[in-house]
Amino acid sequence: MNSFAVIFDMDGVIIDSNPFHKISLRQFCLQYGYRLSDEELLNKIYGRTNNDWIRNLFGDLPKEKILELGEEKEALFRELYKNEIKPLAGLEGFLKSLETHKITKAIGTSAPRSNVDFCLTATHLEKYFETILDQSDVEQGKPNPEIYLKVAKRIGFDPTQCIVFEDSLSGVEAAQRAGAKVVGVTTTHSREELAHTNFVIDHFIGLTPEIVFKEIYH
């Protein structure tokens, strides 16, 4: 069974952070005169790098300005979320089970490194992940498959040997375009919206590598 590797997105998979991203994004955008609907958040922002969604919103800007705006928004997010952050239900038990089975684990996220460090330190999950790629490791954000192709290469697996846990539609598309199998996590989208993935979960409670393997490779 350790002939496959598991790659986790972060927001909406390791932590259920999107409600706090939504609040911080709305506050941030309002400061700059933008009012975003839930649909606009889903279609323009979720699952994308700051580099992509800031360009979607503000148009073409110098790289330094994009980094500055992105970090401004993320600092707001971390302040709002710092007292509420916790891993998705059942996740640590699942990670321990993967460790027991010696299954390779990695993170491939559109988030900036500042948020990755914040998340893993606050949840005490950093010890489970040796390989982490974030927005600074890619030129093209999700739904481009670059992040998952690079993670697979870094851990020494063909993308077709990887199972990706994703919550966003752009992330699902990125993983599928890379050739990976996908487990959809219903923190951001419904089971119906994630029906094109290989397997859908609401949380990690009771989930084992055996169940994932059986559901995906049955």
DARA-V702198 format. One record per run of one state. SS is the DSSP state (2 for helix, 1 for strand, 0 for the rest). FROM is the first residue (numbers start at 1). LEN is the number of residues. If there is no record, write none. Layout:
ss->[SS;SS]
from->[FROM;FROM]
len->[LEN;LEN]
This chain:
ss->[0;1;0;1;0;1;0;2;0;2;0;2;0;2;0;1;0;2;0;1;0;2;0;2;0;1;0;2;0;2;0;2;1;0;2;0;1;0;1;0;2;0]
from->[1;5;9;11;12;15;16;18;32;38;46;50;59;63;82;87;88;91;101;105;109;113;124;126;129;131;134;135;138;146;156;159;162;167;169;179;181;186;199;202;209;218]
len->[4;4;2;1;3;1;2;14;6;8;4;9;4;19;5;1;3;10;4;4;4;11;2;3;2;3;1;3;8;10;3;3;5;2;10;2;5;13;3;7;9;1]
